[in-house]
Amino acid sequence: MYELFTVLYWLATLSVGVVLARLFLRTRNAGYIILGVALSVWPILWALPSFFFRAQIDKLVSGEPVLFPFSLVEGRMTVGELVATLNYTGQIIQAGLILVGLLLLSRKTNSVVAEPSNTPLHPTSSAVG
């Protein structure tokens, strides 16, 4: 069951990336690229060091020598605090990227003022008779 959820997660992550890339190609708004990095690229990049983190934590729990910052667990913090700190670090970086992307999107959409067009809902003065 765990494998199914993993596959679904990665499919959803990649699908979001494809949708944001298509939106960028259509609008050329850099906010979509930043959101794509935050929602699709960052989880992939963060998964790579997390494998290393897990291996170091397993060594730490079994009493083997570990690298810094995992050596801090020997008296300054618990394994749980270290795991929480690593997880929150990744989430803070991702949230910052999402915030920057949304700010770029809102800046672009707020700076464009739509002109009324000659439509039945917005007739121009010459069309009204």
Order of alpha helices (4+ residues) and beta strands (2+ residues): alpha-alpha-alpha-alpha
